Amino acid sequence: MCKVNIQASGSLGAANPSRPSQSRQLSADRVRFDVPLEPVQRHTTDTTFAETSRRSSDAPRRNLSYAQRPVADIYYHSRAATQKKYRRRATTILEYCDENPDLLLQLPFTWHHGWKRWKLFIFALLVFVDASVIPITLYYGMRYGGEVEGCIIFAIVTTIWGGPPYLEFAIRTLRLMKVDRFYRPLGTDCRWCFDMLTWVSVLTITVVTALFTVGSAPHNVWLRVLCMPAPAILYCLGGVLFLITLYSYMGWVAPFRISSTAKGEKVLPGVYYFIEDIVAVNAGGGRPYREALVARYKASPRFRQMIYMQSWFWSIPALNLAIPLTIISVIPQVPATVAYGVAWKVPFLWATIWGIITIQWCKRDIARERREWEAGI
C-alpha cells in the first residue's frame, strides 16, 4: 500500500490513535514522496532514549526540544516548504491534514535553522536605526551641533529614511508578481493579486511620504507635521489590524480578497494575515506555509485563541499610543523640538517591548497547545 507523507523534522508522532504526540524523525528514516512506507529502522540508542523520554500517566509532559522527542512514523519536515519540493509534491498540506485529522501539523518554517534568525535580527536592527535613530540623531545633531537650517536637515532625512523597508517592499512585490505562483495567496493565480500586507505597506508609505513632503517643503519646515510620520505608522498598521479583527469578531465576510481569504468568506483575526504574508513572502515560506497555517488554524482551538488575543494585543495599544503622540505633536504647550523626539522614539520602544512580551506569550501558548492536543482536550 502506498502512503503519501510529507517530509518533516518538526515532526508529529503517533503515541495513540486519537492524539499523536509530537516527535522527531531521523534523516535516514525520512518518508519520501509517493514511496511505499517502509518500517522505520530504529537504532538501539534511539529506542532507549525514546523510552526514557516518554512521560508517565501522572506527570505532564515537558516542553522538549525536537531532538529529545520520540521517533515518529508520520511527520512533516520544513524542507517540504522549499520551492523545489513544492513543485514535486504529490499532495497539498491541506489534503495531507484532511487525510490525517488527528495530527497537529507543525508549521513548515522555523527561525532556528541556518541564518534566518540573524537575517531577521539584522533587518530589525536596520529598520530601527533607519526609522528612529537616524531622524533623531540627524535633527538634534545638525540643529544644535552644526546650526544647520531645518530644510537642509530634512532634505537629508527624507533621502535616507525608509531605505530597508522600501527595499524589502520592492523585493516582496516582485516575488508576488513572478510567473511562479509559489509566493502568492491561496485561491488565486493572478500576478496582480497582491496580499494584504502589500496594500497596507502602500497605504503606510503613501501617508508617511505625504507628511514628509508637506512638512519639509517650506523653507521654515513645519516641525510639528514632521513629528507625525511615526504616529502615522501606528495609525495605519494598528488601524488596519483593528478593523480586520473587528470584522472577524463580528463574523462579517470579506468585502474583497484579503490575502488567502476570498471575497465573501469569513474574515480571520488581523494578526493571522500579518503572519501569513510576512513568513510566506518576506521569509520565503511560500504557499506551503500558507496551507499549513490554514490547517493549523482550523485544527487547533488554542492556536485560534492565541491568534485572536494577539490581534487585540497589538491593535488596540497601537491606536491608544498613536492618539496621545498626536496630541503631544500638535499642542503648543509642548515645544516642537521636544515633541519631535518623543514622537519618533516612543513607537519603536513600544514595539520592542511588545515584541518581547509576544515571544514569551506565544511560547507559553504553543507549549500549552501541544499538551492539550495530546490530552485530547
ZIRA-V719306 format. One record per residue. RES is the residue in three letters. OMEGA is omega in whole degrees, -180 to 180 (none if undefined). Layout:
BEGIN
res=RES omega=OMEGA
res=RES omega=OMEGA
END
This chain:
BEGIN
res=MET omega=-178
res=CYS omega=-178
res=LYS omega=-178
res=VAL omega=175
res=ASN omega=-180
res=ILE omega=-174
res=GLN omega=-177
res=ALA omega=169
res=SER omega=171
res=GLY omega=-159
res=SER omega=179
res=LEU omega=179
res=GLY omega=-179
res=ALA omega=178
res=ALA omega=175
res=ASN omega=-174
res=PRO omega=-173
res=SER omega=-177
res=ARG omega=180
res=PRO omega=178
res=SER omega=179
res=GLN omega=-175
res=SER omega=177
res=ARG omega=177
res=GLN omega=179
res=LEU omega=-178
res=SER omega=-179
res=ALA omega=-176
res=ASP omega=-176
res=ARG omega=176
res=VAL omega=-177
res=ARG omega=-179
res=PHE omega=172
res=ASP omega=178
res=VAL omega=179
res=PRO omega=-177
res=LEU omega=179
res=GLU omega=177
res=PRO omega=-178
res=VAL omega=178
res=GLN omega=-178
res=ARG omega=178
res=HIS omega=-178
res=THR omega=-179
res=THR omega=180
res=ASP omega=-179
res=THR omega=179
res=THR omega=-180
res=PHE omega=180
res=ALA omega=180
res=GLU omega=-180
res=THR omega=-178
res=SER omega=-177
res=ARG omega=-179
res=ARG omega=175
res=SER omega=-175
res=SER omega=-177
res=ASP omega=180
res=ALA omega=-180
res=PRO omega=-179
res=ARG omega=177
res=ARG omega=180
res=ASN omega=-176
res=LEU omega=173
res=SER omega=-178
res=TYR omega=-179
res=ALA omega=-177
res=GLN omega=-177
res=ARG omega=-178
res=PRO omega=178
res=VAL omega=-177
res=ALA omega=175
res=ASP omega=178
res=ILE omega=-172
res=TYR omega=178
res=TYR omega=-177
res=HIS omega=-179
res=SER omega=178
res=ARG omega=177
res=ALA omega=178
res=ALA omega=179
res=THR omega=-176
res=GLN omega=180
res=LYS omega=179
res=LYS omega=-179
res=TYR omega=-180
res=ARG omega=-173
res=ARG omega=-171
res=ARG omega=-177
res=ALA omega=-179
res=THR omega=177
res=THR omega=179
res=ILE omega=178
res=LEU omega=177
res=GLU omega=179
res=TYR omega=180
res=CYS omega=176
res=ASP omega=178
res=GLU omega=-179
res=ASN omega=-174
res=PRO omega=-178
res=ASP omega=-179
res=LEU omega=174
res=LEU omega=-173
res=LEU omega=174
res=GLN omega=-179
res=LEU omega=-174
res=PRO omega=179
res=PHE omega=177
res=THR omega=177
res=TRP omega=-171
res=HIS omega=-180
res=HIS omega=175
res=GLY omega=-175
res=TRP omega=-174
res=LYS omega=-180
res=ARG omega=-178
res=TRP omega=176
res=LYS omega=178
res=LEU omega=-179
res=PHE omega=-180
res=ILE omega=179
res=PHE omega=179
res=ALA omega=178
res=LEU omega=179
res=LEU omega=178
res=VAL omega=-180
res=PHE omega=180
res=VAL omega=-177
res=ASP omega=-173
res=ALA omega=-177
res=SER omega=-174
res=VAL omega=-177
res=ILE omega=179
res=PRO omega=-179
res=ILE omega=-177
res=THR omega=-179
res=LEU omega=-177
res=TYR omega=-176
res=TYR omega=180
res=GLY omega=-178
res=MET omega=-179
res=ARG omega=-175
res=TYR omega=179
res=GLY omega=-178
res=GLY omega=-180
res=GLU omega=179
res=VAL omega=180
res=GLU omega=-176
res=GLY omega=-178
res=CYS omega=178
res=ILE omega=180
res=ILE omega=-175
res=PHE omega=169
res=ALA omega=177
res=ILE omega=-178
res=VAL omega=-178
res=THR omega=177
res=THR omega=-176
res=ILE omega=-169
res=TRP omega=173
res=GLY omega=-178
res=GLY omega=-180
res=PRO omega=178
res=PRO omega=-180
res=TYR omega=178
res=LEU omega=179
res=GLU omega=177
res=PHE omega=179
res=ALA omega=-179
res=ILE omega=-178
res=ARG omega=178
res=THR omega=178
res=LEU omega=178
res=ARG omega=180
res=LEU omega=-178
res=MET omega=-179
res=LYS omega=177
res=VAL omega=176
res=ASP omega=-175
res=ARG omega=-173
res=PHE omega=-174
res=TYR omega=-172
res=ARG omega=176
res=PRO omega=178
res=LEU omega=175
res=GLY omega=179
res=THR omega=176
res=ASP omega=-178
res=CYS omega=-179
res=ARG omega=-177
res=TRP omega=178
res=CYS omega=-176
res=PHE omega=180
res=ASP omega=-175
res=MET omega=-177
res=LEU omega=177
res=THR omega=-179
res=TRP omega=176
res=VAL omega=178
res=SER omega=177
res=VAL omega=178
res=LEU omega=-178
res=THR omega=180
res=ILE omega=180
res=THR omega=-179
res=VAL omega=-179
res=VAL omega=178
res=THR omega=179
res=ALA omega=179
res=LEU omega=177
res=PHE omega=-178
res=THR omega=-179
res=VAL omega=-176
res=GLY omega=-176
res=SER omega=-178
res=ALA omega=180
res=PRO omega=177
res=HIS omega=171
res=ASN omega=-171
res=VAL omega=175
res=TRP omega=-173
res=LEU omega=-179
res=ARG omega=174
res=VAL omega=180
res=LEU omega=172
res=CYS omega=-167
res=MET omega=-178
res=PRO omega=-179
res=ALA omega=173
res=PRO omega=179
res=ALA omega=176
res=ILE omega=177
res=LEU omega=178
res=TYR omega=-177
res=CYS omega=-178
res=LEU omega=-180
res=GLY omega=180
res=GLY omega=178
res=VAL omega=179
res=LEU omega=180
res=PHE omega=-178
res=LEU omega=179
res=ILE omega=179
res=THR omega=176
res=LEU omega=176
res=TYR omega=179
res=SER omega=-179
res=TYR omega=-179
res=MET omega=-180
res=GLY omega=-180
res=TRP omega=179
res=VAL omega=-178
res=ALA omega=177
res=PRO omega=177
res=PHE omega=-178
res=ARG omega=175
res=ILE omega=-176
res=SER omega=-177
res=SER omega=177
res=THR omega=-178
res=ALA omega=177
res=LYS omega=-180
res=GLY omega=177
res=GLU omega=-179
res=LYS omega=-179
res=VAL omega=178
res=LEU omega=178
res=PRO omega=-172
res=GLY omega=-178
res=VAL omega=178
res=TYR omega=-177
res=TYR omega=177
res=PHE omega=178
res=ILE omega=-178
res=GLU omega=-174
res=ASP omega=-178
res=ILE omega=-178
res=VAL omega=-176
res=ALA omega=-175
res=VAL omega=-176
res=ASN omega=-178
res=ALA omega=174
res=GLY omega=-180
res=GLY omega=176
res=GLY omega=-178
res=ARG omega=176
res=PRO omega=178
res=TYR omega=178
res=ARG omega=179
res=GLU omega=-179
res=ALA omega=180
res=LEU omega=176
res=VAL omega=-178
res=ALA omega=179
res=ARG omega=-179
res=TYR omega=-180
res=LYS omega=-172
res=ALA omega=-168
res=SER omega=175
res=PRO omega=180
res=ARG omega=178
res=PHE omega=178
res=ARG omega=179
res=GLN omega=179
res=MET omega=178
res=ILE omega=-179
res=TYR omega=-179
res=MET omega=179
res=GLN omega=178
res=SER omega=177
res=TRP omega=-176
res=PHE omega=-180
res=TRP omega=-173
res=SER omega=-176
res=ILE omega=177
res=PRO omega=179
res=ALA omega=179
res=LEU omega=178
res=ASN omega=178
res=LEU omega=-178
res=ALA omega=-177
res=ILE omega=178
res=PRO omega=176
res=LEU omega=176
res=THR omega=179
res=ILE omega=179
res=ILE omega=-176
res=SER omega=-172
res=VAL omega=-176
res=ILE omega=-178
res=PRO omega=-179
res=GLN omega=178
res=VAL omega=179
res=PRO omega=-177
res=ALA omega=-180
res=THR omega=177
res=VAL omega=-179
res=ALA omega=-179
res=TYR omega=-180
res=GLY omega=180
res=VAL omega=-176
res=ALA omega=-179
res=TRP omega=-175
res=LYS omega=-171
res=VAL omega=-178
res=PRO omega=-177
res=PHE omega=173
res=LEU omega=178
res=TRP omega=-179
res=ALA omega=178
res=THR omega=179
res=ILE omega=180
res=TRP omega=178
res=GLY omega=178
res=ILE omega=178
res=ILE omega=-178
res=THR omega=-180
res=ILE omega=-180
res=GLN omega=180
res=TRP omega=-178
res=CYS omega=176
res=LYS omega=179
res=ARG omega=-179
res=ASP omega=-180
res=ILE omega=176
res=ALA omega=178
res=ARG omega=178
res=GLU omega=-179
res=ARG omega=179
res=ARG omega=-180
res=GLU omega=-180
res=TRP omega=-179
res=GLU omega=178
res=ALA omega=179
res=GLY omega=-180
res=ILE omega=none
END
